[in-house]
Amino acid sequence: MSELAFLNTPKVSAMREMEDDDQLACTNFSPLTSRFLLPNVANPAKYCEDNLCPRYQDHGQQIKFAKGTTTLGFIFQGGVLISVDSRSTQGPYIASQSVKKVIEINPYLLGTMAGGAADCSFWERNLGMQCRLYELQNKKRISVRAASKSLHNTLYSYKGYGLSCGTMIAGWDDGKDEGELYYVDSDGTRLQAYKGMPRFSVGSGSTYAYGVLDSNYRWDMTDEEAIELGRMAIYHATHRDAYSGGFNNVYLVKQHGWTQIHHTDVKELHELYGQGRRSS
């Protein structure tokens, strides 16, 4: 039996609330989180390393697992803005131009996807199920903080198993004056945005997006200025990064919940921010 020990799935930590006024005592909501199937091979991690080219380590593997995207989010005085592209790549091959990289967890919570599309989509939808079960059990909405901690616990439990996730969780808690934004990834990192560090960008185009955000971000922006900044940052990322492109989806999170503001082809953004400005 010891030879099959690697098949034992790690237990997902119980989701716990981090706030004093909201004690969350939940065990695992579903067997899905403790029955994650692994490849039927002697050493799953080594099998993926040898055959799937993870983490940009190309040694002639049959499948190139190279990833590319641009997602960004920031908090400002009016709420939380999320802006993403929609291109999915497999190395130099563009697999799709219409991937929905914003997961609508509930009317007050959003999650973004960067990394492995299957990993992000599965675990964020699993998070949506946990949030709904919490709401049914406790008769109130789960906080943004607790939702991000739940996702962090799940991903951290599978650290080293080959997951590839770089996500953001955005939302607005009932009774609070400001929205919240968290960055969570499969390496065990969990960061909260605040006025001193108000913005995150994830993906191969994030360096280009950060250049625009760092130059133009202000805390006291209006909603319209924040939306414009989010669109412009994604445009410059898609223009310079071959692995980003497709459509730009922009969401604004306010006290009453999130709203999708734009779904725009990046070609139209090029005419607006690139070609149009140069010609003028």
Accessible surface in RSA format (square Angstrom, percent):
REM  Atomic radii and reference values for relative SASA: ProtOr
REM  Chains: A
REM  Algorithm: Lee & Richards
REM  Probe-radius: 1.40
REM  Slices: 20
REM RES _ NUM      All-atoms   Total-Side   Main-Chain    Non-polar    All polar
REM                ABS   REL    ABS   REL    ABS   REL    ABS   REL    ABS   REL
RES MET A   1   197.26 102.2 150.52  99.6  46.73 111.3 123.82 105.3  73.43  97.3
RES SER A   2    98.61  83.3  76.61 102.2  22.00  50.7  53.55 114.0  45.06  63.1
RES GLU A   3   154.70  88.8 132.82 100.5  21.88  52.1  55.37 107.1  99.33  81.1
RES LEU A   4    95.87  53.4  92.73  66.3   3.13   7.9  93.07  65.4   2.80   7.5
RES ALA A   5    53.64  49.3  43.53  67.2  10.11  23.0  46.06  64.9   7.58  20.1
RES PHE A   6    60.85  30.4  43.20  26.8  17.65  45.9  56.12  34.0   4.73  13.5
RES LEU A   7    68.49  38.1  55.75  39.9  12.75  32.0  55.87  39.2  12.62  34.0
RES ASN A   8   107.27  74.0  96.00  92.8  11.28  27.2  31.25  75.2  76.02  73.5
RES THR A   9    36.46  25.9  14.27  14.5  22.20  52.9   2.56   3.4  33.90  51.2
RES PRO A  10    33.55  24.5  22.19  20.2  11.36  41.3  33.37  27.6   0.18   1.1
RES LYS A  11   181.35  88.5 164.42 100.9  16.93  40.3 107.67  96.9  73.69  78.5
RES VAL A  12    11.79   7.8   5.77   5.2   6.03  14.5   5.77   5.0   6.03  16.3
RES SER A  13    59.78  50.5  46.75  62.4  13.03  30.0  25.94  55.2  33.85  47.4
RES ALA A  14    29.63  27.2  18.67  28.8  10.96  24.9  19.28  27.2  10.35  27.4
RES MET A  15     6.62   3.4   4.85   3.2   1.77   4.2   4.87   4.1   1.75   2.3
RES ARG A  16   143.88  60.4 143.88  73.3   0.00   0.0  47.94  65.5  95.94  58.1
RES GLU A  17    16.53   9.5   0.23   0.2  16.30  38.8   0.01   0.0  16.52  13.5
RES MET A  18    87.94  45.5  65.72  43.5  22.22  52.9  58.37  49.6  29.57  39.2
RES GLU A  19    22.34  12.8  17.18  13.0   5.16  12.3  12.25  23.7  10.09   8.2
RES ASP A  20   138.50  97.0 118.74 118.2  19.76  46.7  37.65  88.6 100.85 100.6
RES ASP A  21   131.36  92.0  93.46  93.0  37.90  89.6  52.57 123.7  78.79  78.6
RES ASP A  22    16.85  11.8  15.70  15.6   1.14   2.7   8.28  19.5   8.57   8.5
RES GLN A  23   141.25  79.0 117.26  85.7  23.99  57.1  60.17 128.1  81.09  61.5
RES LEU A  24     8.99   5.0   0.32   0.2   8.67  21.8   0.94   0.7   8.05  21.7
RES ALA A  25    97.39  89.5  63.01  97.2  34.38  78.2  66.17  93.2  31.21  82.7
RES CYS A  26     9.96   7.5   2.32   2.6   7.65  18.0   4.51  11.4   5.45   5.9
RES THR A  27   109.92  78.2 103.82 105.3   6.10  14.5  76.06 102.2  33.86  51.2
RES ASN A  28    66.96  46.2  40.11  38.8  26.85  64.7  18.48  44.5  48.48  46.9
RES PHE A  29    37.32  18.7   6.99   4.3  30.33  78.9  10.97   6.7  26.35  75.4
RES SER A  30    14.72  12.4  11.00  14.7   3.72   8.6   8.63  18.4   6.09   8.5
RES PRO A  31    83.84  61.1  78.33  71.4   5.52  20.1  83.66  69.1   0.18   1.1
RES LEU A  32    95.78  53.3  92.65  66.3   3.12   7.8  93.47  65.6   2.30   6.2
RES THR A  33     2.30   1.6   2.30   2.3   0.00   0.0   1.94   2.6   0.37   0.6
RES SER A  34    45.14  38.1  32.84  43.8  12.31  28.3  18.07  38.5  27.07  37.9
RES ARG A  35   174.28  73.2 157.16  80.1  17.12  40.8  49.48  67.6 124.80  75.6
RES PHE A  36    51.63  25.8  46.01  28.5   5.62  14.6  48.76  29.6   2.87   8.2
RES LEU A  37   160.17  89.2 142.63 102.0  17.54  44.1 144.42 101.4  15.75  42.4
RES LEU A  38    30.06  16.7   8.56   6.1  21.50  54.0  10.12   7.1  19.93  53.6
RES PRO A  39    53.45  39.0  40.08  36.5  13.37  48.6  52.72  43.5   0.74   4.6
RES ASN A  40   147.86 102.0 120.30 116.3  27.56  66.4  35.99  86.6 111.87 108.1
RES VAL A  41    46.11  30.3  35.34  32.0  10.77  26.0  45.17  39.2   0.95   2.6
RES ALA A  42    89.20  82.0  66.83 103.1  22.37  50.9  72.98 102.8  16.22  43.0
RES ASN A  43    77.34  53.3  73.08  70.6   4.26  10.3  17.96  43.2  59.38  57.4
RES PRO A  44    17.26  12.6  17.04  15.5   0.22   0.8  17.26  14.3   0.00   0.0
RES ALA A  45    53.60  49.3  43.09  66.5  10.51  23.9  48.46  68.3   5.14  13.6
RES LYS A  46   123.45  60.2 118.58  72.8   4.87  11.6  91.91  82.7  31.54  33.6
RES TYR A  47    98.17  45.8  92.79  52.8   5.38  14.0  52.75  39.6  45.41  56.0
RES CYS A  48    30.15  22.8  30.15  33.6   0.00   0.0   9.59  24.3  20.56  22.2
RES GLU A  49    49.20  28.2  47.58  36.0   1.62   3.9  33.05  63.9  16.15  13.2
RES ASP A  50    71.50  50.1  53.75  53.5  17.74  42.0  22.98  54.1  48.51  48.4
RES ASN A  51    43.63  30.1  43.20  41.8   0.43   1.0   6.54  15.7  37.09  35.9
RES LEU A  52    52.40  29.2  52.40  37.5   0.00   0.0  52.40  36.8   0.00   0.0
RES CYS A  53     5.21   3.9   5.15   5.7   0.06   0.2   0.00   0.0   5.21   5.6
RES PRO A  54    15.44  11.3  15.44  14.1   0.00   0.0  15.44  12.7   0.00   0.0
RES ARG A  55   135.86  57.0 121.09  61.7  14.77  35.2  69.34  94.8  66.52  40.3
RES TYR A  56   140.38  65.5 111.72  63.6  28.65  74.6 101.21  76.1  39.17  48.3
RES GLN A  57    71.37  39.9  66.58  48.7   4.78  11.4  23.11  49.2  48.26  36.6
RES ASP A  58    87.43  61.2  62.76  62.5  24.67  58.3  27.06  63.7  60.38  60.2
RES HIS A  59   148.99  81.4 112.77  78.4  36.22  92.7  90.83  93.6  58.16  67.7
RES GLY A  60    65.83  81.2   0.00   N/A  65.83  81.2  33.15  91.0  32.68  73.2
RES GLN A  61    13.38   7.5   5.00   3.7   8.37  19.9   6.80  14.5   6.58   5.0
RES GLN A  62   161.87  90.5 126.76  92.6  35.11  83.6  45.20  96.2 116.67  88.5
RES ILE A  63    93.02  52.9  90.31  67.3   2.72   6.5  93.02  67.0   0.00   0.0
RES LYS A  64    74.84  36.5  67.37  41.3   7.47  17.8  58.45  52.6  16.39  17.5
RES PHE A  65    73.17  36.6  70.94  43.9   2.23   5.8  73.17  44.4   0.00   0.0
RES ALA A  66    23.91  22.0  21.07  32.5   2.84   6.5  21.61  30.4   2.30   6.1
RES LYS A  67    32.59  15.9  28.71  17.6   3.87   9.2  26.21  23.6   6.38   6.8
RES GLY A  68     9.03  11.1   0.00   N/A   9.03  11.1   1.36   3.7   7.67  17.2
RES THR A  69     8.20   5.8   8.20   8.3   0.00   0.0   8.20  11.0   0.00   0.0
RES THR A  70     0.00   0.0   0.00   0.0   0.00   0.0   0.00   0.0   0.00   0.0
RES THR A  71     0.00   0.0   0.00   0.0   0.00   0.0   0.00   0.0   0.00   0.0
RES LEU A  72     0.00   0.0   0.00   0.0   0.00   0.0   0.00   0.0   0.00   0.0
RES GLY A  73     0.00   0.0   0.00   N/A   0.00   0.0   0.00   0.0   0.00   0.0
RES PHE A  74     0.00   0.0   0.00   0.0   0.00   0.0   0.00   0.0   0.00   0.0
RES ILE A  75    10.56   6.0  10.56   7.9   0.00   0.0  10.56   7.6   0.00   0.0
RES PHE A  76     4.04   2.0   0.00   0.0   4.04  10.5   0.00   0.0   4.04  11.6
RES GLN A  77    88.97  49.7  64.86  47.4  24.11  57.4  20.66  44.0  68.31  51.8
RES GLY A  78     9.49  11.7   0.00   N/A   9.49  11.7   8.19  22.5   1.30   2.9
RES GLY A  79     1.30   1.6   0.00   N/A   1.30   1.6   1.01   2.8   0.29   0.7
RES VAL A  80     0.00   0.0   0.00   0.0   0.00   0.0   0.00   0.0   0.00   0.0
RES LEU A  81     0.00   0.0   0.00   0.0   0.00   0.0   0.00   0.0   0.00   0.0
RES ILE A  82     0.50   0.3   0.50   0.4   0.00   0.0   0.50   0.4   0.00   0.0
RES SER A  83     0.00   0.0   0.00   0.0   0.00   0.0   0.00   0.0   0.00   0.0
RES VAL A  84     0.04   0.0   0.04   0.0   0.00   0.0   0.04   0.0   0.00   0.0
RES ASP A  85     0.00   0.0   0.00   0.0   0.00   0.0   0.00   0.0   0.00   0.0
RES SER A  86     1.62   1.4   1.62   2.2   0.00   0.0   1.62   3.4   0.00   0.0
RES ARG A  87    38.24  16.1  37.87  19.3   0.37   0.9   0.00   0.0  38.24  23.2
RES SER A  88    25.94  21.9  22.89  30.5   3.05   7.0   6.84  14.6  19.09  26.7
RES THR A  89    13.87   9.9   1.90   1.9  11.97  28.5   1.76   2.4  12.11  18.3
RES GLN A  90    99.28  55.5  92.97  67.9   6.31  15.0  24.19  51.5  75.09  57.0
RES GLY A  91     4.60   5.7   0.00   N/A   4.60   5.7   4.38  12.0   0.23   0.5
RES PRO A  92   126.69  92.3  96.01  87.5  30.68 111.5 102.66  84.8  24.04 149.4
RES TYR A  93   137.36  64.1 131.95  75.1   5.41  14.1  95.84  72.0  41.52  51.2
RES ILE A  94    74.36  42.3  59.33  44.2  15.03  36.2  59.33  42.7  15.03  40.8
RES ALA A  95    46.24  42.5  18.78  29.0  27.46  62.5  19.19  27.0  27.05  71.6
RES SER A  96    37.07  31.3  27.97  37.3   9.10  21.0  27.73  59.1   9.34  13.1
RES GLN A  97    73.17  40.9  68.24  49.9   4.94  11.8  38.80  82.6  34.37  26.1
RES SER A  98    86.59  73.2  61.50  82.1  25.09  57.8  35.68  76.0  50.92  71.3
RES VAL A  99    32.46  21.4  26.74  24.2   5.72  13.8  31.61  27.5   0.85   2.3
RES LYS A 100   101.68  49.6  90.38  55.5  11.30  26.9  74.29  66.9  27.39  29.2
RES LYS A 101     9.59   4.7   9.25   5.7   0.34   0.8   9.10   8.2   0.49   0.5
RES VAL A 102     1.21   0.8   0.79   0.7   0.42   1.0   0.79   0.7   0.42   1.1
RES ILE A 103     7.84   4.5   6.40   4.8   1.44   3.5   7.84   5.6   0.00   0.0
RES GLU A 104    69.03  39.6  43.56  33.0  25.47  60.6   9.35  18.1  59.69  48.7
RES ILE A 105    20.76  11.8   0.06   0.0  20.70  49.9   2.84   2.0  17.91  48.6
RES ASN A 106    28.34  19.5  19.66  19.0   8.69  20.9  24.32  58.5   4.02   3.9
RES PRO A 107    90.65  66.1  86.28  78.7   4.36  15.9  88.35  72.9   2.30  14.3
RES TYR A 108    61.09  28.5  61.00  34.7   0.09   0.2  20.54  15.4  40.55  50.0
RES LEU A 109     3.15   1.8   3.00   2.1   0.15   0.4   3.15   2.2   0.00   0.0
RES LEU A 110     0.77   0.4   0.41   0.3   0.36   0.9   0.46   0.3   0.31   0.8
RES GLY A 111     0.05   0.1   0.00   N/A   0.05   0.1   0.05   0.1   0.00   0.0
RES THR A 112     0.62   0.4   0.62   0.6   0.00   0.0   0.62   0.8   0.00   0.0
RES MET A 113    12.55   6.5  11.64   7.7   0.91   2.2  10.19   8.7   2.36   3.1
RES ALA A 114     6.62   6.1   2.04   3.1   4.59  10.4   6.27   8.8   0.35   0.9
RES GLY A 115    28.26  34.9   0.00   N/A  28.26  34.9   9.00  24.7  19.26  43.1
RES GLY A 116     5.38   6.6   0.00   N/A   5.38   6.6   5.38  14.8   0.00   0.0
RES ALA A 117    52.05  47.9  42.84  66.1   9.21  20.9  45.50  64.1   6.55  17.4
RES ALA A 118    80.63  74.1  65.78 101.5  14.85  33.8  75.48 106.3   5.15  13.7
RES ASP A 119    26.97  18.9  25.05  24.9   1.92   4.5   2.42   5.7  24.56  24.5
RES CYS A 120     0.64   0.5   0.00   0.0   0.64   1.5   0.64   1.6   0.00   0.0
RES SER A 121    29.96  25.3  29.96  40.0   0.00   0.0  15.10  32.2  14.86  20.8
RES PHE A 122    84.19  42.1  76.63  47.5   7.56  19.7  82.40  50.0   1.79   5.1
RES TRP A 123     3.99   1.6   2.66   1.3   1.33   3.1   1.43   0.8   2.56   4.2
RES GLU A 124     0.84   0.5   0.68   0.5   0.16   0.4   0.68   1.3   0.16   0.1
RES ARG A 125   142.55  59.9 129.74  66.1  12.81  30.5  54.00  73.8  88.54  53.7
RES ASN A 126     9.57   6.6   3.33   3.2   6.24  15.0   7.45  17.9   2.12   2.1
RES LEU A 127     2.05   1.1   1.47   1.0   0.58   1.5   2.04   1.4   0.01   0.0
RES GLY A 128    14.35  17.7   0.00   N/A  14.35  17.7  10.01  27.5   4.34   9.7
RES MET A 129    58.20  30.1  49.24  32.6   8.97  21.4  35.80  30.4  22.40  29.7
RES GLN A 130    11.89   6.6  11.89   8.7   0.00   0.0   1.12   2.4  10.76   8.2
RES CYS A 131     2.49   1.9   1.46   1.6   1.03   2.4   1.63   4.1   0.86   0.9
RES ARG A 132   126.19  53.0 123.51  63.0   2.68   6.4  52.66  72.0  73.53  44.6
RES LEU A 133    53.63  29.9  53.63  38.4   0.00   0.0  53.63  37.7   0.00   0.0
RES TYR A 134     0.70   0.3   0.70   0.4   0.00   0.0   0.09   0.1   0.60   0.7
RES GLU A 135    52.48  30.1  50.29  38.1   2.19   5.2   7.98  15.4  44.50  36.3
RES LEU A 136    88.18  49.1  81.06  58.0   7.11  17.9  83.27  58.5   4.91  13.2
RES GLN A 137   115.95  64.8  82.94  60.6  33.01  78.6  39.01  83.0  76.94  58.4
RES ASN A 138    56.49  39.0  37.29  36.0  19.20  46.2   7.64  18.4  48.85  47.2
RES LYS A 139   175.28  85.5 141.07  86.6  34.21  81.5 107.73  97.0  67.55  72.0
RES LYS A 140    94.87  46.3  85.46  52.4   9.41  22.4  65.01  58.5  29.86  31.8
RES ARG A 141    59.71  25.1  44.69  22.8  15.03  35.8  23.92  32.7  35.79  21.7
RES ILE A 142     7.67   4.4   0.97   0.7   6.70  16.2   0.97   0.7   6.70  18.2
RES SER A 143     9.02   7.6   6.38   8.5   2.64   6.1   8.99  19.2   0.03   0.0
RES VAL A 144     2.06   1.4   2.06   1.9   0.00   0.0   2.06   1.8   0.00   0.0
RES ARG A 145    80.28  33.7  80.28  40.9   0.00   0.0   2.91   4.0  77.37  46.9
RES ALA A 146     0.00   0.0   0.00   0.0   0.00   0.0   0.00   0.0   0.00   0.0
RES ALA A 147     0.00   0.0   0.00   0.0   0.00   0.0   0.00   0.0   0.00   0.0
RES SER A 148     0.00   0.0   0.00   0.0   0.00   0.0   0.00   0.0   0.00   0.0
RES LYS A 149    42.56  20.8  42.56  26.1   0.00   0.0  12.84  11.6  29.72  31.7
RES SER A 150     2.59   2.2   1.51   2.0   1.08   2.5   0.37   0.8   2.22   3.1
RES LEU A 151     3.93   2.2   2.65   1.9   1.28   3.2   3.93   2.8   0.00   0.0
RES HIS A 152    25.18  13.8  24.95  17.3   0.23   0.6  18.90  19.5   6.28   7.3
RES ASN A 153    15.92  11.0  14.10  13.6   1.82   4.4   2.21   5.3  13.70  13.2
RES THR A 154     3.44   2.4   3.44   3.5   0.00   0.0   1.52   2.0   1.91   2.9
RES LEU A 155     0.88   0.5   0.64   0.5   0.24   0.6   0.64   0.4   0.24   0.6
RES TYR A 156   117.61  54.9 112.19  63.8   5.42  14.1  66.80  50.2  50.81  62.6
RES SER A 157    19.98  16.9   3.67   4.9  16.32  37.6   9.74  20.7  10.25  14.4
RES TYR A 158     0.89   0.4   0.05   0.0   0.84   2.2   0.05   0.0   0.84   1.0
RES LYS A 159   109.06  53.2  91.02  55.8  18.05  43.0  52.24  47.0  56.82  60.5
RES GLY A 160    66.54  82.1   0.00   N/A  66.54  82.1  39.26 107.7  27.28  61.1
RES TYR A 161    82.45  38.5  59.53  33.9  22.91  59.6  39.13  29.4  43.31  53.4
RES GLY A 162    42.08  51.9   0.00   N/A  42.08  51.9  18.13  49.8  23.95  53.6
RES LEU A 163    26.11  14.5   8.01   5.7  18.09  45.5   8.06   5.7  18.04  48.6
RES SER A 164    21.89  18.5  18.85  25.2   3.05   7.0  13.05  27.8   8.85  12.4
RES CYS A 165     7.99   6.0   0.96   1.1   7.03  16.5   1.42   3.6   6.57   7.1
RES GLY A 166     7.49   9.2   0.00   N/A   7.49   9.2   6.02  16.5   1.47   3.3
RES THR A 167     1.07   0.8   1.07   1.1   0.00   0.0   1.07   1.4   0.00   0.0
RES MET A 168     0.39   0.2   0.01   0.0   0.39   0.9   0.01   0.0   0.39   0.5
RES ILE A 169     0.00   0.0   0.00   0.0   0.00   0.0   0.00   0.0   0.00   0.0
RES ALA A 170     0.48   0.4   0.39   0.6   0.09   0.2   0.39   0.6   0.09   0.2
RES GLY A 171     0.00   0.0   0.00   N/A   0.00   0.0   0.00   0.0   0.00   0.0
RES TRP A 172    17.22   6.9  15.69   7.6   1.53   3.6  15.69   8.4   1.53   2.5
RES ASP A 173    12.05   8.4  10.39  10.3   1.66   3.9   9.73  22.9   2.32   2.3
RES ASP A 174   119.58  83.8  94.13  93.7  25.45  60.2  19.46  45.8 100.12  99.8
RES GLY A 175    68.85  84.9   0.00   N/A  68.85  84.9  36.54 100.3  32.31  72.4
RES LYS A 176    78.21  38.2  74.34  45.6   3.88   9.2  60.52  54.5  17.69  18.8
RES ASP A 177   132.14  92.6 109.01 108.5  23.13  54.7  33.26  78.3  98.88  98.6
RES GLU A 178    85.46  49.1  80.96  61.3   4.50  10.7  29.73  57.5  55.73  45.5
RES GLY A 179     8.25  10.2   0.00   N/A   8.25  10.2   0.00   0.0   8.25  18.5
RES GLU A 180    17.49  10.0  15.25  11.5   2.24   5.3  14.99  29.0   2.50   2.0
RES LEU A 181     0.00   0.0   0.00   0.0   0.00   0.0   0.00   0.0   0.00   0.0
RES TYR A 182     4.38   2.0   4.38   2.5   0.00   0.0   4.01   3.0   0.37   0.5
RES TYR A 183    38.63  18.0  38.63  22.0   0.00   0.0  18.37  13.8  20.26  25.0
RES VAL A 184     0.00   0.0   0.00   0.0   0.00   0.0   0.00   0.0   0.00   0.0
RES ASP A 185    16.25  11.4  15.76  15.7   0.48   1.1   4.48  10.5  11.77  11.7
RES SER A 186    13.87  11.7  10.43  13.9   3.44   7.9   2.06   4.4  11.81  16.5
RES ASP A 187    98.56  69.0  91.18  90.8   7.39  17.5  18.42  43.4  80.14  79.9
RES GLY A 188    19.84  24.5   0.00   N/A  19.84  24.5   3.16   8.7  16.67  37.3
RES THR A 189    49.10  34.9  42.45  43.0   6.65  15.8  25.39  34.1  23.71  35.8
RES ARG A 190    58.87  24.7  33.39  17.0  25.48  60.7   7.80  10.7  51.07  31.0
RES LEU A 191    75.28  41.9  73.28  52.4   2.01   5.0  75.28  52.9   0.00   0.0
RES GLN A 192    78.09  43.7  68.48  50.0   9.61  22.9  15.74  33.5  62.35  47.3
RES ALA A 193     5.61   5.2   0.00   0.0   5.61  12.8   0.00   0.0   5.61  14.9
RES TYR A 194   124.65  58.2 121.01  68.9   3.64   9.5  86.23  64.8  38.42  47.4
RES LYS A 195   131.95  64.4 111.17  68.2  20.79  49.5  63.82  57.4  68.13  72.6
RES GLY A 196    65.53  80.8   0.00   N/A  65.53  80.8  30.93  84.9  34.60  77.5
RES MET A 197    64.89  33.6  62.12  41.1   2.76   6.6  33.57  28.5  31.32  41.5
RES PRO A 198     6.99   5.1   6.99   6.4   0.00   0.0   6.99   5.8   0.00   0.0
RES ARG A 199    54.30  22.8  49.85  25.4   4.45  10.6   6.03   8.2  48.27  29.3
RES PHE A 200    11.52   5.8  11.52   7.1   0.00   0.0  11.52   7.0   0.00   0.0
RES SER A 201    10.55   8.9   0.00   0.0  10.55  24.3   0.00   0.0  10.55  14.8
RES VAL A 202    20.95  13.8  18.51  16.8   2.44   5.9  20.95  18.2   0.00   0.0
RES GLY A 203    26.90  33.2   0.00   N/A  26.90  33.2  13.93  38.2  12.97  29.1
RES SER A 204    44.97  38.0  14.71  19.6  30.26  69.7  27.29  58.1  17.69  24.8
RES GLY A 205     0.00   0.0   0.00   N/A   0.00   0.0   0.00   0.0   0.00   0.0
RES SER A 206    16.38  13.8  16.38  21.9   0.00   0.0   0.00   0.0  16.38  23.0
RES THR A 207    99.52  70.8  86.82  88.0  12.70  30.3  79.41 106.7  20.11  30.4
RES TYR A 208    93.91  43.8  85.17  48.5   8.74  22.7  50.30  37.8  43.61  53.8
RES ALA A 209     0.00   0.0   0.00   0.0   0.00   0.0   0.00   0.0   0.00   0.0
RES TYR A 210    70.92  33.1  70.92  40.3   0.00   0.0  53.41  40.1  17.51  21.6
RES GLY A 211    40.50  49.9   0.00   N/A  40.50  49.9  36.24  99.5   4.26   9.5
RES VAL A 212    19.76  13.0  17.06  15.4   2.70   6.5  19.76  17.2   0.00   0.0
RES LEU A 213     0.00   0.0   0.00   0.0   0.00   0.0   0.00   0.0   0.00   0.0
RES ASP A 214    84.87  59.5  59.77  59.5  25.10  59.4  23.66  55.7  61.21  61.0
RES SER A 215    92.15  77.9  51.98  69.4  40.17  92.5  32.72  69.7  59.43  83.3
RES ASN A 216    67.42  46.5  52.96  51.2  14.46  34.8  14.34  34.5  53.08  51.3
RES TYR A 217    34.78  16.2  14.33   8.2  20.44  53.2  14.09  10.6  20.68  25.5
RES ARG A 218   112.75  47.3 107.28  54.7   5.47  13.0  62.64  85.6  50.10  30.4
RES TRP A 219    63.12  25.3  57.19  27.7   5.93  13.9  47.28  25.2  15.84  25.7
RES ASP A 220    92.77  65.0  80.79  80.4  11.98  28.3  32.62  76.8  60.15  60.0
RES MET A 221     3.21   1.7   3.21   2.1   0.00   0.0   0.00   0.0   3.21   4.3
RES THR A 222    66.18  47.1  64.21  65.1   1.97   4.7  62.48  83.9   3.70   5.6
RES ASP A 223    37.24  26.1  34.40  34.2   2.85   6.7  10.15  23.9  27.10  27.0
RES GLU A 224   126.65  72.7 119.50  90.4   7.15  17.0  66.41 128.5  60.24  49.2
RES GLU A 225    72.25  41.5  66.09  50.0   6.17  14.7  32.40  62.7  39.86  32.5
RES ALA A 226     0.00   0.0   0.00   0.0   0.00   0.0   0.00   0.0   0.00   0.0
RES ILE A 227    21.83  12.4  21.83  16.3   0.00   0.0  21.83  15.7   0.00   0.0
RES GLU A 228    72.20  41.5  72.03  54.5   0.17   0.4  33.68  65.1  38.52  31.5
RES LEU A 229     6.26   3.5   4.84   3.5   1.42   3.6   5.95   4.2   0.31   0.8
RES GLY A 230     0.00   0.0   0.00   N/A   0.00   0.0   0.00   0.0   0.00   0.0
RES ARG A 231    30.43  12.8  30.43  15.5   0.00   0.0   0.11   0.2  30.32  18.4
RES MET A 232    24.51  12.7  24.51  16.2   0.00   0.0  19.44  16.5   5.07   6.7
RES ALA A 233     0.00   0.0   0.00   0.0   0.00   0.0   0.00   0.0   0.00   0.0
RES ILE A 234     0.00   0.0   0.00   0.0   0.00   0.0   0.00   0.0   0.00   0.0
RES TYR A 235     5.11   2.4   5.11   2.9   0.00   0.0   3.70   2.8   1.40   1.7
RES HIS A 236    61.42  33.6  61.42  42.7   0.00   0.0  36.93  38.1  24.49  28.5
RES ALA A 237     0.00   0.0   0.00   0.0   0.00   0.0   0.00   0.0   0.00   0.0
RES THR A 238    16.91  12.0   2.51   2.5  14.40  34.3   1.54   2.1  15.37  23.2
RES HIS A 239    84.40  46.1  54.79  38.1  29.61  75.8  37.66  38.8  46.74  54.4
RES ARG A 240   163.15  68.5 136.56  69.6  26.59  63.3  27.05  37.0 136.10  82.5
RES ASP A 241    12.43   8.7   9.55   9.5   2.88   6.8   2.88   6.8   9.55   9.5
RES ALA A 242    77.51  71.3  57.97  89.5  19.54  44.5  68.05  95.8   9.47  25.1
RES TYR A 243    83.15  38.8  83.15  47.3   0.00   0.0  43.37  32.6  39.78  49.0
RES SER A 244     0.91   0.8   0.00   0.0   0.91   2.1   0.00   0.0   0.91   1.3
RES GLY A 245     1.56   1.9   0.00   N/A   1.56   1.9   1.56   4.3   0.00   0.0
RES GLY A 246     5.59   6.9   0.00   N/A   5.59   6.9   3.23   8.9   2.36   5.3
RES PHE A 247    59.33  29.7  59.33  36.8   0.00   0.0  59.33  36.0   0.00   0.0
RES ASN A 248     0.00   0.0   0.00   0.0   0.00   0.0   0.00   0.0   0.00   0.0
RES ASN A 249    11.54   8.0  11.54  11.2   0.00   0.0   2.30   5.5   9.24   8.9
RES VAL A 250     0.00   0.0   0.00   0.0   0.00   0.0   0.00   0.0   0.00   0.0
RES TYR A 251     1.20   0.6   1.20   0.7   0.00   0.0   0.27   0.2   0.93   1.2
RES LEU A 252    11.36   6.3  11.32   8.1   0.05   0.1  11.32   7.9   0.05   0.1
RES VAL A 253     0.28   0.2   0.28   0.2   0.00   0.0   0.28   0.2   0.00   0.0
RES LYS A 254    48.42  23.6  48.42  29.7   0.00   0.0  30.78  27.7  17.64  18.8
RES GLN A 255   101.06  56.5  90.93  66.5  10.13  24.1  31.25  66.5  69.81  52.9
RES HIS A 256   132.88  72.6 107.21  74.5  25.67  65.7  86.41  89.1  46.47  54.1
RES GLY A 257     2.44   3.0   0.00   N/A   2.44   3.0   2.44   6.7   0.00   0.0
RES TRP A 258    63.45  25.5  46.50  22.5  16.95  39.8  46.50  24.8  16.95  27.5
RES THR A 259    61.74  43.9  59.28  60.1   2.46   5.9  49.56  66.6  12.18  18.4
RES GLN A 260    71.95  40.2  49.78  36.4  22.16  52.8  17.15  36.5  54.80  41.6
RES ILE A 261    59.40  33.8  34.17  25.5  25.23  60.8  36.84  26.5  22.56  61.2
RES HIS A 262    56.55  30.9  52.08  36.2   4.46  11.4  35.61  36.7  20.94  24.4
RES HIS A 263   113.81  62.2  85.91  59.7  27.90  71.4  65.78  67.8  48.03  55.9
RES THR A 264    14.06  10.0  11.56  11.7   2.50   6.0   8.20  11.0   5.87   8.9
RES ASP A 265    50.19  35.2  48.38  48.2   1.81   4.3   7.51  17.7  42.67  42.6
RES VAL A 266    26.55  17.5  25.13  22.8   1.42   3.4  25.13  21.8   1.42   3.8
RES LYS A 267   134.62  65.7 129.68  79.6   4.94  11.8 105.23  94.7  29.40  31.3
RES GLU A 268    99.25  57.0  94.21  71.3   5.04  12.0  31.21  60.4  68.04  55.6
RES LEU A 269     0.43   0.2   0.43   0.3   0.00   0.0   0.43   0.3   0.00   0.0
RES HIS A 270    46.42  25.4  46.42  32.3   0.00   0.0  30.02  30.9  16.40  19.1
RES GLU A 271    82.50  47.4  71.63  54.2  10.87  25.9  25.90  50.1  56.60  46.2
RES LEU A 272    88.82  49.5  76.63  54.8  12.20  30.7  80.64  56.6   8.18  22.0
RES TYR A 273     8.03   3.7   1.24   0.7   6.79  17.7   1.24   0.9   6.79   8.4
RES GLY A 274     4.06   5.0   0.00   N/A   4.06   5.0   3.77  10.3   0.29   0.6
RES GLN A 275   100.72  56.3  99.57  72.8   1.15   2.7  25.11  53.4  75.61  57.3
RES GLY A 276    28.44  35.1   0.00   N/A  28.44  35.1  23.00  63.1   5.44  12.2
RES ARG A 277   137.28  57.6 122.96  62.7  14.32  34.1  48.18  65.8  89.11  54.0
RES ARG A 278   166.21  69.8 131.51  67.0  34.71  82.6  80.79 110.4  85.42  51.8
RES SER A 279    97.56  82.4  52.58  70.2  44.98 103.6  50.88 108.3  46.68  65.4
RES SER A 280   123.90 104.7  55.23  73.7  68.67 158.2  64.84 138.1  59.05  82.7
END  Absolute sums over single chains surface
CHAIN  1 A    13825.4      11103.4       2722.0       7460.5       6364.8
END  Absolute sums over all chains
TOTAL         13825.4      11103.4       2722.0       7460.5       6364.8
